[in-house]
Amino acid sequence: MRVSEMLTGVRGDLAVKIFGPDLVTLNALARKIETVLREVPGNQDVFTLTNEGVQYLRIAIDRMAAGRYGLGVDQIAELLKGRLEGVVTGIVPEPGMRTPLLLRGEQSLRESPQRFEQLMLALPDGRAVALRELARIERVDGPVKIDRENASRYSVVQSNVSGRDLVGFVDDARAQVERKVQLPPGYRLVWGGQFENQQRAAARLMLVVPTALALIFVLLFATFGSLRQSALVFANIPFAMVGGAIALWASGQYMSVPASVGFIALLGIAVLNGVVLVSHYNTLLEQGMDVAQVVVEGSRRRLRPVLMTATIAAFGLLPLLFATGPGSEIQRPLAIVVIGGLASSTALTLFLLPILYRRFCPAVSRTQAWRPDSRAEPR
């Protein structure tokens, strides 16, 4: 959450930022959007920061009175700024440094409004006049702070999501906000927060996943030297993805970035099991076995390695599966996908891959005779 706050300025799953010039209008729009988001199914902890209620002292200059004394509004503002903030009158050179010389009014001017009203201002003709003759000091309500992003003022409405996927919630929220909230000219909405990070990561995954699949297929072809056998091992990928998708649905989780990363990790383990089986099948074929006996004998011999590969990975992720502390929202979807995918991939690999291998094995191998007491020569 702290990282999300540093990146996007908020810590919620969803942040609706309203950009515009007027703070009062921004606060009013934020309250309207907050009301709309509370009506969207799946909302949780919807709120907007209260950005008003702080009292300020405002100096309202009487232009007519200032004109009678020969002063302009800008002149009075510069004089008051010099008394409050100070004016740099020179530089004091010192060894290794240059210290600016600042001239400003006494501390009581900044601590007492009554004392500030009695401040004497110099006129162009040499006379002096009290500030209360030219302006009045008012107490007004103002904003707590002014947030800016890309040089624009904005207000933000935050919301978390519970019981449904983040993308679906945002789609519904957008539709309702567009229908119920009219933005004045010069105002715009930006949907950010964790949703913004999710959209950015999803765009990257659209490139990463196809690239990973292509690299896997290239490595398989380099291993077997056959497009048919490479595609056969590649068929383990849908076996694994079926289990991962079912596990997500059964656990009530939704497709997210951690779940997508879990699918990528799952692909490697699933393909590894297929490589173990098909490589041993090829070894047995080279020894002269008939293809029917190859799939039986090869599956029996490689049952233990395949099960060990899957169970070790699954047991290693069990702590993440039952995690409940900070970070569990990332750990649990990844573990659910990998464990569920390993269950389906292992079962389907041991049962379907031998059948597919026997069906798509080269025909020359199917005519080979196999005898337990001798090794047949391939025809």
Secondary structure by P-SEA (a helix, b strand, c coil): caaaaaaccccccbbbbbbcccaaaaaaaaaaaaaaaaaccccccccccccccbbbbbbbbcaaaaaaacccaaaaaaaaaaaaccccccccccccbbbbbbbbbcccccccaaaaaabbbbccccccccccccbbbbbbbbbcbbbbcccccbbbbbbccccccaaaaaaaaaaaaaacccccccccccccaaaaaaaaaaaaaaaaaaaaaaaaaaaaaaacccaaaaaaaacaaaaaaaaaaaaaaaacccccaaaaaaaaaaaaaaaaaaaaaaaaaaaaaaacccaaaaaaaaaaaaaaaaaaaaaaaaaaacccccccccaaaaaaaaaaaaaaaaaaaaaaaaccaaaaaaaacccccccbbbbcccccccc
